[in-house]
Amino acid sequence: MGAEGKPFLTKKIVFDPAFKLDRICWVLEMFCPVCDQPLEVVFDDHPSAIEIMEAETIPCDECLAKSEKDEVMDAVIKELFDRHLPEHKT
């Protein structure tokens, strides 16, 4: 993950173009697991720990567009192993 640290969860006002209204949502500020660029994930309700962990594995749209799905998933899996099992680094 990026050098700035762990994901940060906050409440923010987000414009919803489908309803043309502002709404209060939970926003997870994190970094793309592939390119380390800042990334925001929006949740309607307060996310559970599992939802946050799942969100941390999803790359940004640019990384998905640039890479084949297999390459992106390999990078995500490597990031998860490095983060959760540091003694198994290759």
ABEGO torsion letter per residue (X at the ends): XBAAEBBBBBBBBBBBAAAGBBBBBBBBBBBBAAAGBBBBBBBABBBBAAAAAAAAABBBAAAAAABBAAAAAAAAAAAAAAAABAAABX
